[in-house]
Amino acid sequence: MSNNETQNTLPPKTCSIERLVTMPEDVKKVLEGKKTATRRNGRYADVGEIMVLEDKKFKVERVYSQSLGELTDEHAKQEGFETVEDYKQSILAYHPGMPWLPQMRVWVHEFSAVTE
């Protein structure tokens, strides 16, 4: 299935790509190549869209839904953390009072640096 075919099955975006990565610590991780994905409650970008952080461009390669219960340490590494538990504690610190429910679904946005 091509990216365009995949894109046609996605619901409308709920936010703009400019809001995809905003926390200074996360921006730093992206710029250093340590963060290659971000998970959000809504869909912030389409496949092929360009995110700009400090004048550097990153292309969204994949967008898909995933449950928190499906997360592995490899997924946590995409987010710039060593383990799922490290990632979970970071998210819960950002969002006090938010429950971490294995069945809760999030949108995964995977991206890579654009080399020009």
Wavefront OBJ file of the C-alpha trace (Angstrom):
o trace
v 0.000 0.000 0.000
v 1.445 3.378 -0.954
v 1.581 6.353 1.383
v -1.217 8.000 -0.601
v -3.481 4.980 -0.221
v -2.673 4.843 3.494
v -3.303 8.575 3.797
v -6.768 8.216 2.288
v -7.810 5.927 5.150
v -6.797 8.386 7.900
v -9.324 10.661 9.590
v -8.916 14.443 9.312
v -6.126 16.101 11.266
v -7.090 17.442 14.690
v -4.184 19.886 15.002
v -1.396 21.371 12.879
v 2.111 20.034 12.355
v 3.541 23.131 14.062
v 2.244 21.710 17.364
v 3.669 18.199 16.810
v 6.932 18.695 18.743
v 6.997 21.741 21.014
v 8.622 20.833 24.351
v 12.210 22.226 24.352
v 13.629 18.901 25.586
v 11.841 17.050 22.757
v 12.946 19.588 20.132
v 16.539 19.038 21.268
v 16.142 15.254 20.988
v 14.768 15.581 17.439
v 17.596 17.903 16.387
v 20.153 15.454 17.844
v 18.537 12.515 16.005
v 17.515 10.831 19.280
v 13.761 11.248 18.700
v 12.266 10.030 15.417
v 8.602 9.710 16.414
v 6.023 11.361 18.599
v 2.721 10.086 19.900
v -0.273 12.363 20.339
v -3.942 11.990 21.274
v -4.859 13.508 17.918
v -3.517 13.454 14.372
v -1.196 16.430 13.839
v 0.324 15.691 10.433
v -0.155 13.980 7.101
v 2.404 11.657 5.534
v 4.812 13.783 3.487
v 4.270 16.949 5.517
v 7.355 18.888 6.608
v 7.994 19.906 10.220
v 10.510 22.726 10.766
v 12.450 22.946 14.025
v 15.130 25.641 14.369
v 15.383 25.950 10.559
v 15.898 22.181 10.134
v 13.325 20.176 8.189
v 11.843 16.801 9.080
v 9.507 14.827 6.827
v 6.628 12.810 8.260
v 7.123 9.271 6.939
v 4.327 7.326 8.668
v 1.169 8.130 10.641
v -0.786 5.352 12.343
v -2.828 4.527 15.421
v -1.398 2.454 18.274
v -2.564 1.489 21.753
v -0.413 2.295 24.768
v -0.425 -1.422 25.588
v 1.366 -2.130 22.285
v 4.365 0.040 23.173
v 7.750 -1.694 23.315
v 11.162 -0.443 24.389
v 11.937 0.029 20.668
v 8.984 2.429 20.414
v 10.261 4.236 23.529
v 13.662 4.604 21.835
v 11.917 6.308 18.863
v 10.616 8.791 21.436
v 14.104 9.363 22.870
v 13.756 7.167 25.976
v 15.445 3.899 26.964
v 12.353 2.019 28.126
v 8.565 2.149 27.956
v 8.543 2.856 31.703
v 10.826 5.908 31.212
v 8.553 7.163 28.424
v 5.426 6.516 30.508
v 6.795 8.441 33.519
v 7.729 11.373 31.258
v 4.241 11.522 29.713
v 2.546 11.280 33.110
v 4.778 14.108 34.395
v 3.676 16.293 31.425
v 0.014 15.424 32.006
v -0.659 15.135 35.761
v -3.757 13.099 36.529
v -3.844 11.445 33.105
v -4.470 7.713 33.348
v -2.147 5.360 31.468
v -4.569 2.828 30.036
v -3.250 -0.026 27.861
v -6.315 0.212 25.585
v -5.942 3.992 25.094
v -5.092 4.759 21.465
v -2.673 7.421 20.280
v -1.504 8.635 16.876
v 2.103 7.830 16.033
v 3.925 10.308 13.777
v 7.277 8.970 12.517
v 9.642 11.434 10.846
v 13.163 11.760 9.477
v 15.537 14.620 8.771
v 15.367 16.108 5.286
v 18.831 16.271 3.774
v 19.176 18.960 1.175
l 1 2 3 4 5 6 7 8 9 10 11 12 13 14 15 16 17 18 19 20 21 22 23 24 25 26 27 28 29 30 31 32 33 34 35 36 37 38 39 40 41 42 43 44 45 46 47 48 49 50 51 52 53 54 55 56 57 58 59 60 61 62 63 64 65 66 67 68 69 70 71 72 73 74 75 76 77 78 79 80 81 82 83 84 85 86 87 88 89 90 91 92 93 94 95 96 97 98 99 100 101 102 103 104 105 106 107 108 109 110 111 112 113 114 115 116
